[in-house]
Structure formats: structure tokens, C-alpha cells
Amino acid sequence: MNIYLYIVLILVSFQISFSQSPGNNGAIAGRVSLEGAVPPVPQLTVHKDVHCCGSTTPSPRLSVGKDNGLKNAVVYLETVAGGKRFDLTDPVLLDQKECHFDPHVIIVPYGGQLVIRNSDDVLHNVRAYHISDGRTVFNIAQPIQGQQTSIRPALFDKPGIYHATCDAGHPWMSAFIVVAKHPYYAITDDNGRFILEDVPPGTYRLKVWHGGVHIKETRTSGNEIIQYIYEEPYVIKEEIDIRSGSVSPVEVMLQLRE
């Protein structure tokens, strides 16, 4: 067993021993890793606002930590009946810093509040669309540094994954907004680790989703790139059994396409 997964299991088991009594729910502790050699992160050319964005900028699509741990993979249970409820009281923030979305992947509860902020002294224009059908759900301009915009929850009319881009001359900017229908979602950390806690006992399909790394095509206007078109997302599914008061280990390997 990978040493990082072993440590996670110890920590989660310690927490459960104090927070749960026998016969209650279980947990999933795991890690998503990249299989094989890690490719270099592409450096993308900047054509606009170089004082803020730099002359080149790293692609946000690939972040790999120690022992090939893959950051920013979305891990969730495909179907859950019952269990804990979402807390809808706190808004979720998507920031724009140094011409990148921060964080690259966020989870927003279905019916919850998303707030978008521009921390740069340049114009950003955020457009979000559902990845399944390409339907734009909002398109907002933020010309003022520090400006914040609250997105009406009704605009996300169904759970799923939405892609956000910047249409103000920053085509490398990319974020994924995961509108989750239940709380059993997680985003892998810097070393690919994740935990799903308080899961009702049963058999589930665990799904791992990553937005893709390789650039398939670029669209240009004159000598400037105006859009990057990426490969299809990666999806891995596994069956997993959850038992009362126990921690189920999961280790998922993702192999990039050629």
C-alpha cells in the first residue's frame, strides 16, 4: 500500500474512533495518481496584460505532486440514498489571481451560492457553460479590481460539471465548477489525496473525473490564440463497499492519453 494512503487511513481511522460509534457510517480514504512519466507542464504564450499575467504562463490543466499524486481530480459517489446534507449557508468563492482561476476546480452545492471575484487590475470576462451540452449559463464582465459578482443559484439549473473561461483575451484561464447534488464529493489535494466521510453503509460506484491535459487544437485571430481546445475528460469508475464504522481504502491510477 502506498505510504501516503496508509498515513491517510491512520488519520481517518483515528478521527472516526472519536466521532463515530460502532454501527454508524463509514468513510473512503484514497489517492489518485498519474501512471507513468509525468509530462512537462505546457508554458502558454500571453498576448495581453503582460504586466499582470507575465509573458508566458503555465497551463492550469496539470498539477502533479509527490509520487505522481494528481491534484484537481474530482472524486464522488455516483448515487447515494440518504446520508448527510449539504450546508448551503456559506458562499463558494472563485477568484481570479494573476490571470488564473483560483482554485482550478471547486465544488458548489446544488442550490448553493457561487461568488466570483476579480483580484487583478485587468478586465476579466467569465463565461461558464455546461460541459455536456455547451450551453452558456452566465457571461459576466469584471473590469474593476476587487469586484465581486454573486451568481444566482437558479442559473445552475441541474447538477453537473461546468467549465469557466475568460473571454477578455486570456484563453489559458480555465476552471471547473462542480455543481454537486449531494455532499459526497471531493477534490484531490496537492498529492492526490481525498477523503469522503460519513458515508452510509452500502455498495457504491465511485467515480473519478479529470478535465483533461492535452491541447488538441488552438483557434487564432491574426497572430493571437483566442481559444484552446482540450482533449476529452478522463473518467474512471470503481465499485466500492462501505461498512459501518470502517475506512475503505482506494487507490486510483490514471494514465494519460498519448
N, C-alpha and C positions, 0 to 999 in steps of 0.2 A: 504494500500500500504506500502511496506517495506520502512523504513525511509531512507535507503541508496539510493534506487531507486528514492524516492521523491527528495532528495537533487540533484542527478544527473540530474533529469528533470528540476529543477530550474536553475541549472548552464547552461545546454544546451540551455534552452529557452532564458536565458539572452544573451548567445553568439549569437544565431540566430537573436535576435531582433536588434543586431548591425551589423550583417554581411549579412543578407538577407532581401530583400524587399518582401512585400506580392506578392504571385503568383509564388515565386521561389520554390526550392526544400525543402524537409523536412529532418527529422532525426529520428533515432531509438536510444533510451537510455534504457538500461536494465541491468539485473543482472542474472547470472547463479548460482544457489545454490544447495548444496547437501541435499537431503532429508533424514531425519532420523539421527541416531547417526553417528558420524564421526569415522571410524576405525583408529587404530593407524597406523602410517606410518612404514612400514617394515624396519628394520635395516638389511642390507645385508652384508655378510662377504666379507672381502677383502683378497685376497691371494697374491697380488703382489703390489710392490711400496707403502708399508705402510707408508713410511716416508712422502709421498705426499698425499696419499689417506686416511690414517687412517686405523685402524684395522677393523672398520665397517663403513658403510656409508648409509644414508637414501635413500630409493627409490625415484627417481625423479618423479614418476608417480602420486603422490597425494599431493596436496597443498591446504589447506582449510583455509580461513581467518575468519574474524568476521561474526557471524550469518550464518555460513556454506557457505559463499561465496566461489565458486570454481574457483581457478586460473587455467590458461592454457587451458581453453576450447576455441575452435575456433568457432567464430560466423560469418556467412556470408549469403549473399543473393544468392540463387541458380542460378537465372537467372536475368540479368539486361540488358536492351537495352538502350544504351546511358549513359548519366551521365558523371562524371568527369573521367579524365585519370590518369594513373599511372605516377609517377615521377621515371624515370629509371636512374637518374644521380648519385644517392648515392648508393654505395655497401651496402649489408646487412652482418653483422658480426655474425658468430657463433664461440664462444670462448670455450676453454677447460680450466677450472679452478678447481684446487683441485679435479681433476678426475670426473668432471661433465661438461656436456654441458651447456653453458650459452649464451642465455636463453634456456629453455627446448623446447619451441615452438617459431618458427619465421615465418614471412611471407616474401616471396621473390616474387616480381612481375615476371610474366611470361616474359622471355626475359631480366630480370634484373641480376645483378651480386651478387654472393654469395662469401664471403671470409671466410675461416676457419683458425683460429689461435690456436696455442698451447701455453698457458701461463704457463704450468707445466714443471718441469725439468725431465720429464719422456717421454718415447716413447708413442705416441698415434697413432692409425691407424683408420682412419674414413672411414667407409663403409656406403653408402646410397643406399636404394632401394625403389622402388615404392610399397606402401602397397597393391595395388590392384593385382599385379601380381608377386611380389617378385623379379623383375628384378633389378639387381645391376646397378646403373648409374655412380657411381665412387667409387674408393677404393684407399685412399692415406695414406702414412706413413708420420708422422711428428716427427722425432726424436729430433729436436732441440727446446729448449725453446725460445719462441718468433717467431717461424717460422709461416709464413702466406702463404696460398695457395689460389689462385683465381680459382674458379670453372667455367669452360666455360658454359655460359647460354644454349648452344645447348645441353648439357648433360641432362637437364630437358626438354625433348622433348615434354612434354604435361603437362598441369596444373594438379594439384592433390596434394596428401599428400605423402611425402617421409619420411622414418624412417632412422635415422642415429644411428650407434652403433660404439663402439670401439672394434676392433679385436686384441688389444695388451694386453690382459689379464685383461680388465676392463669391464666385461659383464653387469654390472649395468648401464653403461653410455647409455643414451637414449635421443634422441631429435627428434622432428618432424619439417620437413621443408615443409611449406605450399606454394606451387607454385601457386599463385593466378592469375586468368585470368582477374580480374577486381579489383578496389580498395575497394570494399565494403566487406572487411574482417576485423575482429578484434580478438584480443586475450584478454580474460578476465584478469583483474588485480588481485592484492593480495586478494581483497574482492569480486571477481566475477563480477565486473562491466565492461561494454563495451559501446561504442558509435559508431554508424555509421552515418556519417554526409553527407550532400549534396546529398541526395537520391532523384532521380526523382519521382514525384508522381505516384502512381500505387499500384497494389496488388502484393505481392511477397511471395515467400516461404523462410522463414528464417530457416537456418539450424544451429544446434549446434552440434559440434563434439568434443569428448574427447577420448584420446588414450587408455583408459583402465587402471585399477589399479591392479587387482588381478593377481598373478603369477599362471598360470595353470600347468607349467612343468619346470623343470630345466634339462639341459644337462650337463654331467660331463665328465671329463677326469682325471682318477685317483681319487684323493680326492678333486679336484677343480671344481667349477662350471664354465663352459665356455659359457653358454647361458641361459638367462631367456626367457621363452615363456609366453606372457601375454594373457589375455582374449581379446576378440574382442572389438574394439572401441564402444563407445556409440554414437548414432545418434538420435537427436530429431529434428522434423520438425514442424513448425508453419506457418500458413498463417498470413500475416500482411498487413494492408493498410497504405499507406503513403500519407498524404495530404500536399498541398503546405504550406510552412511556419510554419508547426507544428511539434511537437515532439511526436512520438508514443512510449508508454511505453511497455516494455516486461519483464516479469519475468518468468524464466525457472527453473523448478525443475528437478534434475537428481537423480534417485535412483540407487544405486549400486546393482549389482547382488550379490546373496548370495555366 
